[in-house]
Amino acid sequence: MMNYDSAPSGPPDDPAVHARGLTVVRGPRTVLRGIDFDVPRGQITGLLGPSGCGKSTLMRATVGTQAKVTGTLQVLGLPAGSPALRSRIGYVTQDPSVYLDLTARQNLDYFAAVLLPHASRADRHAQVTAALADVDLEDHADALAGNLSGGQVSRVSLAVALLGTPDVLVLDEPTVGLDPVLRRDLWDLFHRIATERGAALLISSHVMDEAERCERLLLMREGRIIADDAPDALRERTGTGTVEEAFLKIVDAEKAKEALR
Ligand SMILES: Nc1ncnc2c1ncn2[C@@H]1O[C@H](COP(=O)(O)OP(=O)(O)OP(=O)(O)O)[C@@H](O)[C@H]1O
């Protein structure tokens, strides 16, 4: 997990993430194949696509934890992985990184001390309390993480990423295993973070109804971006009623094109 401090980088109108010709090789496979995309500030960009298409790899490259990355990849005006970005990005992986032998609050206290070393004790305490409230975990703040449910542990991990108000939040399937009410509340939180704090959110999901909640969607297939548009525009230009139908139609069109080659 990585978090924020202060001081914006790059002109405010520039996208938070800017990729051109982004290519990633993992083992013997070229997992991302020269892709172009931008992630605007103040919006939620959804990253959708079948299992294994490269969503997590794209996210890892964005936060600077992926090897063998070529092409252009800038985050807040700096090359991805720059040390100056570590404190500006909140990243939640699919495997929650929390200490199971600490309580939820102790986990947050620990990460606040590591991530916000210059904040006062009172400020860190306030940030921890706010992050616990953001993810609706106040009632479980003093429970050992090892005794929490899977969804609750995921929320501790998300709360860590929220400490300090990051400029860029990269969330890899943050709502897996959560009930519909919690999912709705978290999406409301994501929208508040985007609109009130001006942060850029890049969120991957398998759940197509969540795609409707994003301002923009990147649809991926086999290491390529096959569509980059707003949900309305996607539905309109494919003549479909849902993003899921639009996605399937675009995939079928891609397959038909491949068959002709
Ligand atoms: N360490 C690795 N070595 C070689 N190939 C890998 C490695 N990790 C992942 N891959 C391959 O890279 C491709 C993309 O994986 P990635 O995890 O980015 O997909 P994903 O879209 O996030 O999938 P999911 O939705 O299932 O999480 C997959 O084909 C996967 O098998």
The ligand as a Gaussian input file, in Angstrom:
#p B3LYP/6-31G(d) Opt

LIG

0 1
 N        4.321000     -13.929000     -12.271000
 C        3.828000     -14.181000     -13.477000
 N        4.568000     -14.797000     -14.424000
 C        4.076000     -15.031000     -15.651000
 N        2.831000     -14.695000     -16.029000
 C        2.054000     -14.097000     -15.120000
 C        2.503000     -13.797000     -13.805000
 N        1.500000     -13.190000     -13.148000
 C        0.474000     -13.112000     -14.014000
 N        0.807000     -13.647000     -15.176000
 C       -0.060000     -13.739000     -16.377000
 O       -0.340000     -12.436000     -16.799000
 C       -1.657000     -12.373000     -17.340000
 C       -2.391000     -11.197000     -16.745000
 O       -2.553000     -11.419000     -15.349000
 P       -3.327000     -10.354000     -14.452000
 O       -3.216000     -10.809000     -13.028000
 O       -2.842000      -8.994000     -14.783000
 O       -4.809000     -10.539000     -15.004000
 P       -6.185000      -9.977000     -14.418000
 O       -6.933000      -9.418000     -15.580000
 O       -5.934000      -9.050000     -13.277000
 O       -6.885000     -11.298000     -13.918000
 P       -7.941000     -11.519000     -12.693000
 O       -9.186000     -10.777000     -13.086000
 O       -8.142000     -12.993000     -12.702000
 O       -7.296000     -10.992000     -11.460000
 C       -2.313000     -13.719000     -17.058000
 O       -2.313000     -14.460000     -18.242000
 C       -1.407000     -14.353000     -16.045000
 O       -1.362000     -15.757000     -16.226000

